[in-house]
Amino acid sequence: MTPLRLGTLAWPVGRPAGIDGYAARLDGFVAEAKGRADLLLMPEYAPMEIVGGEAGAAAELRAMVGIAPAVVEAMRGVARRHGVWLVPGSLPMESGGRVVNRAPLIAPDGRLAFQDKRMMTRFEAESWGVSAGAGPVVFGTPWGTIGVSICYDAEFPKHVRAQVEAGAWLVLVPACTDSLHGYNRVRFSAQARALENQCIVAVAPTVGLAPWSAALDENHGAASVHGPVDRGFPVDGVLTAGAMDAPGWVFCTLDPGAIERVRRDGAVLNHRDWPKGPVEPPALAVLA
């Protein structure tokens, strides 16, 4: 199978002038990566910068939901213009009378499908009222089957495992974390999911301070790509990583065949040995 050139972006939160300003920023970032990557990953909630300055988080959410269809069209236009596969982050959208957090995957011809976020953080559930979306899906690409697990979803093994069992060898994690605790939860989870599933997991964060935005006021993270900790991969599993809070792209060429080989002939076979059925509840050991 053809190697995949992946680009993952640490998105510096800005203050664009409306949808057109955001689209221009998005176009500029994609133009930087064009020719260096075939598939581009950007962070969770990056488009929320469009509505920064509204009167509070709830007002920002309402404003974003109102313009979300137009924002998605702008994203499609950028993907078509540059002829790239694009995961431009995620954004809150209306679905069946509820607000859900959705990440589109857009093909170079503008076709798209969505992955919803399933597990809500406390801020999303308690402050915003964002609802759990549909369960995990997978996407067919020229490089095989891939998945998207949005930020907090990557902290739950079964979400990624469902995608892996459906054929995903690569899982993309758009993230938005406002503290080092949050960043490390996502990073450690990405490493764990790559290890336990013998797959590749890539993370794209928002970075920078945006005091004008209630939703994106503080952002910490580093773009990174993680693989199995086994034969054919780095000893720590880190395929590439940017500097902490440093904006910009990191690039990595990925070989789907390397995942097939390590799953077949690794020093350990985590992917194969994942429990196939329910784990029995532990018995109480009696000290004697």
FENKA-V950323 format. One record per residue. N is the residue number from 1. PHI is phi in whole degrees, 0 to 359 (999 if undefined). PSI is psi in radians with two decimals (* if undefined). OMEGA is omega in whole degrees, 0 to 359 (none if undefined). Layout:
n-><N & N>
phi-><PHI & PHI>
psi-><PSI & PSI>
omega-><OMEGA & OMEGA>
This chain:
n-><1 & 2 & 3 & 4 & 5 & 6 & 7 & 8 & 9 & 10 & 11 & 12 & 13 & 14 & 15 & 16 & 17 & 18 & 19 & 20 & 21 & 22 & 23 & 24 & 25 & 26 & 27 & 28 & 29 & 30 & 31 & 32 & 33 & 34 & 35 & 36 & 37 & 38 & 39 & 40 & 41 & 42 & 43 & 44 & 45 & 46 & 47 & 48 & 49 & 50 & 51 & 52 & 53 & 54 & 55 & 56 & 57 & 58 & 59 & 60 & 61 & 62 & 63 & 64 & 65 & 66 & 67 & 68 & 69 & 70 & 71 & 72 & 73 & 74 & 75 & 76 & 77 & 78 & 79 & 80 & 81 & 82 & 83 & 84 & 85 & 86 & 87 & 88 & 89 & 90 & 91 & 92 & 93 & 94 & 95 & 96 & 97 & 98 & 99 & 100 & 101 & 102 & 103 & 104 & 105 & 106 & 107 & 108 & 109 & 110 & 111 & 112 & 113 & 114 & 115 & 116 & 117 & 118 & 119 & 120 & 121 & 122 & 123 & 124 & 125 & 126 & 127 & 128 & 129 & 130 & 131 & 132 & 133 & 134 & 135 & 136 & 137 & 138 & 139 & 140 & 141 & 142 & 143 & 144 & 145 & 146 & 147 & 148 & 149 & 150 & 151 & 152 & 153 & 154 & 155 & 156 & 157 & 158 & 159 & 160 & 161 & 162 & 163 & 164 & 165 & 166 & 167 & 168 & 169 & 170 & 171 & 172 & 173 & 174 & 175 & 176 & 177 & 178 & 179 & 180 & 181 & 182 & 183 & 184 & 185 & 186 & 187 & 188 & 189 & 190 & 191 & 192 & 193 & 194 & 195 & 196 & 197 & 198 & 199 & 200 & 201 & 202 & 203 & 204 & 205 & 206 & 207 & 208 & 209 & 210 & 211 & 212 & 213 & 214 & 215 & 216 & 217 & 218 & 219 & 220 & 221 & 222 & 223 & 224 & 225 & 226 & 227 & 228 & 229 & 230 & 231 & 232 & 233 & 234 & 235 & 236 & 237 & 238 & 239 & 240 & 241 & 242 & 243 & 244 & 245 & 246 & 247 & 248 & 249 & 250 & 251 & 252 & 253 & 254 & 255 & 256 & 257 & 258 & 259 & 260 & 261 & 262 & 263 & 264 & 265 & 266 & 267 & 268 & 269 & 270 & 271 & 272 & 273 & 274 & 275 & 276 & 277 & 278 & 279 & 280 & 281 & 282 & 283 & 284 & 285 & 286 & 287 & 288>
phi-><999 & 296 & 300 & 254 & 267 & 254 & 241 & 234 & 249 & 275 & 276 & 282 & 298 & 240 & 225 & 287 & 271 & 71 & 297 & 297 & 295 & 297 & 300 & 294 & 297 & 302 & 299 & 296 & 295 & 294 & 299 & 298 & 268 & 300 & 90 & 252 & 212 & 260 & 231 & 239 & 243 & 233 & 277 & 302 & 60 & 306 & 294 & 299 & 298 & 299 & 258 & 304 & 107 & 294 & 279 & 99 & 298 & 296 & 293 & 298 & 298 & 301 & 296 & 292 & 300 & 296 & 256 & 306 & 301 & 291 & 295 & 298 & 296 & 297 & 299 & 299 & 299 & 294 & 299 & 293 & 298 & 259 & 64 & 236 & 277 & 223 & 249 & 276 & 98 & 228 & 206 & 286 & 223 & 281 & 212 & 61 & 83 & 242 & 257 & 234 & 262 & 235 & 244 & 276 & 250 & 243 & 279 & 300 & 268 & 96 & 298 & 210 & 215 & 242 & 246 & 273 & 278 & 263 & 258 & 266 & 287 & 299 & 299 & 298 & 283 & 269 & 263 & 260 & 74 & 285 & 260 & 297 & 267 & 293 & 288 & 295 & 232 & 230 & 236 & 274 & 224 & 298 & 254 & 104 & 274 & 229 & 229 & 232 & 236 & 280 & 44 & 302 & 301 & 291 & 278 & 243 & 306 & 291 & 296 & 292 & 299 & 298 & 291 & 296 & 294 & 272 & 113 & 289 & 255 & 226 & 236 & 259 & 237 & 286 & 227 & 214 & 230 & 258 & 209 & 293 & 301 & 297 & 301 & 291 & 300 & 292 & 297 & 297 & 294 & 299 & 297 & 294 & 296 & 294 & 291 & 286 & 255 & 47 & 225 & 250 & 231 & 244 & 238 & 236 & 252 & 278 & 222 & 105 & 256 & 220 & 298 & 280 & 243 & 290 & 277 & 240 & 292 & 219 & 219 & 228 & 163 & 213 & 291 & 200 & 226 & 237 & 231 & 299 & 265 & 195 & 307 & 86 & 230 & 303 & 296 & 257 & 79 & 276 & 278 & 195 & 202 & 276 & 285 & 301 & 62 & 269 & 288 & 123 & 273 & 236 & 236 & 205 & 267 & 246 & 249 & 304 & 296 & 295 & 291 & 301 & 292 & 289 & 290 & 270 & 219 & 285 & 297 & 230 & 234 & 304 & 301 & 289 & 271 & 304 & 305 & 276 & 230 & 296 & 283 & 295 & 297 & 292 & 273 & 279 & 282 & 257 & 286 & 231>
psi-><2.54 & 2.33 & 2.60 & 2.20 & 1.94 & 2.38 & 2.31 & 2.32 & 2.26 & 1.82 & 2.04 & 2.05 & 2.26 & -2.90 & 1.25 & 2.80 & 1.55 & -2.94 & -0.70 & -0.70 & -0.73 & -0.79 & -0.65 & -0.71 & -0.82 & -0.79 & -0.71 & -0.74 & -0.73 & -0.70 & -0.64 & -0.62 & -0.25 & 2.34 & -0.29 & -0.29 & 2.65 & -0.51 & 2.28 & 2.34 & 2.30 & 2.97 & 2.84 & 2.42 & 0.22 & -0.69 & -0.21 & -0.28 & -0.40 & -0.66 & 0.14 & 2.38 & -0.20 & 2.90 & 1.32 & 2.92 & -0.71 & -0.70 & -0.68 & -0.74 & -0.84 & -0.74 & -0.71 & -0.75 & -0.66 & -0.59 & 0.02 & -0.79 & -0.67 & -0.61 & -0.75 & -0.67 & -0.67 & -0.72 & -0.78 & -0.70 & -0.71 & -0.77 & -0.75 & -0.74 & -0.64 & -0.12 & 0.79 & 2.77 & 2.29 & 2.22 & 1.66 & 0.42 & -2.78 & 2.86 & 2.66 & 2.32 & 2.67 & 2.36 & 1.92 & 0.64 & 0.03 & 2.85 & 2.20 & 2.79 & 2.05 & 2.44 & 2.07 & 2.52 & 2.16 & 2.25 & 2.85 & -0.39 & 0.08 & -0.17 & 2.59 & 2.78 & 2.83 & 2.57 & 2.18 & 2.69 & 2.32 & -0.74 & 2.19 & 2.42 & 2.96 & -0.72 & -0.81 & -0.79 & -0.76 & -0.61 & -0.64 & -0.50 & 0.46 & 2.39 & 2.75 & 2.35 & -2.88 & 2.82 & -3.08 & 2.51 & 3.01 & 2.82 & 2.39 & 2.30 & 2.97 & -0.24 & 0.24 & -2.94 & 2.32 & 2.89 & 2.88 & 2.21 & 1.96 & 1.98 & -1.78 & -0.55 & -0.57 & -0.25 & -0.03 & 1.93 & -0.63 & -0.49 & -0.89 & -0.68 & -0.66 & -0.67 & -0.72 & -0.75 & -0.38 & 0.10 & -0.04 & 2.28 & -0.24 & 2.31 & 2.22 & 2.35 & 1.65 & 2.27 & 2.68 & 1.88 & 2.37 & 0.20 & 2.86 & -0.55 & -0.86 & -0.77 & -0.80 & -0.57 & -0.79 & -0.75 & -0.85 & -0.66 & -0.71 & -0.75 & -0.74 & -0.74 & -0.67 & -0.68 & -0.89 & -0.41 & -0.05 & 1.02 & -3.10 & 2.39 & 2.20 & 2.46 & 2.32 & 2.10 & 2.81 & 2.57 & 2.68 & 2.96 & 2.41 & 1.31 & -0.27 & -0.13 & 2.18 & -0.54 & -0.62 & 0.74 & -0.67 & 2.35 & 2.25 & 2.52 & 3.14 & 2.37 & 2.44 & 2.78 & 2.27 & 2.52 & -3.08 & 2.61 & 1.39 & -3.06 & 2.37 & -0.01 & 2.82 & 2.68 & -0.40 & 0.03 & -0.08 & 1.98 & -0.64 & 2.70 & 2.41 & 3.03 & 2.68 & 2.25 & 0.28 & 2.09 & 2.71 & 3.11 & 2.60 & 2.55 & 2.60 & 2.30 & 2.17 & 2.42 & 1.88 & -0.52 & -0.52 & -0.59 & -0.73 & -0.74 & -0.75 & -0.55 & -0.45 & -0.61 & 0.61 & 2.92 & -0.55 & 2.87 & 1.11 & -0.75 & -0.79 & -0.63 & 0.04 & 2.39 & 2.26 & -0.38 & -3.07 & 2.42 & 2.33 & 2.48 & 2.51 & 2.48 & 2.72 & 2.08 & 2.35 & 2.14 & 2.33 & *>
omega-><183 & 175 & 179 & 172 & 185 & 171 & 177 & 192 & 164 & 189 & 177 & 184 & 180 & 180 & 184 & 177 & 175 & 183 & 181 & 178 & 176 & 181 & 178 & 177 & 179 & 179 & 180 & 178 & 179 & 178 & 178 & 186 & 184 & 183 & 179 & 183 & 178 & 182 & 185 & 181 & 178 & 194 & 169 & 172 & 178 & 181 & 179 & 178 & 181 & 188 & 176 & 181 & 172 & 187 & 175 & 185 & 181 & 179 & 177 & 180 & 180 & 180 & 181 & 179 & 181 & 183 & 186 & 179 & 179 & 178 & 178 & 177 & 176 & 177 & 179 & 179 & 179 & 179 & 179 & 184 & 183 & 177 & 181 & 166 & 191 & 165 & 190 & 182 & 180 & 180 & 178 & 181 & 176 & 178 & 178 & 180 & 178 & 173 & 178 & 179 & 188 & 175 & 175 & 164 & 188 & 177 & 181 & 178 & 177 & 174 & 182 & 172 & 187 & 163 & 177 & 170 & 186 & 182 & 182 & 170 & 179 & 180 & 181 & 185 & 190 & 182 & 184 & 186 & 175 & 186 & 173 & 179 & 180 & 182 & 186 & 173 & 172 & 184 & 172 & 179 & 176 & 181 & 181 & 185 & 179 & 178 & 174 & 174 & 190 & 170 & 185 & 179 & 181 & 179 & 181 & 187 & 186 & 179 & 179 & 182 & 178 & 179 & 179 & 180 & 175 & 174 & 183 & 173 & 181 & 177 & 182 & 185 & 170 & 188 & 174 & 183 & 187 & 179 & 175 & 174 & 181 & 178 & 182 & 175 & 180 & 181 & 180 & 179 & 178 & 178 & 181 & 180 & 178 & 181 & 189 & 180 & 186 & 179 & 177 & 180 & 181 & 183 & 173 & 182 & 162 & 178 & 174 & 180 & 180 & 185 & 178 & 184 & 176 & 183 & 186 & 187 & 181 & 187 & 180 & 177 & 177 & 176 & 184 & 176 & 185 & 178 & 177 & 176 & 189 & 184 & 178 & 181 & 178 & 185 & 176 & 180 & 183 & 181 & 173 & 178 & 174 & 177 & 181 & 178 & 180 & 179 & 175 & 185 & 158 & 185 & 181 & 175 & 187 & 180 & 178 & 179 & 178 & 176 & 177 & 183 & 183 & 176 & 181 & 191 & 177 & 175 & 171 & 184 & 183 & 182 & 180 & 190 & 175 & 181 & 183 & 181 & 180 & 177 & 180 & 178 & 183 & 174 & 178 & 177 & 182 & 178 & 180 & none>
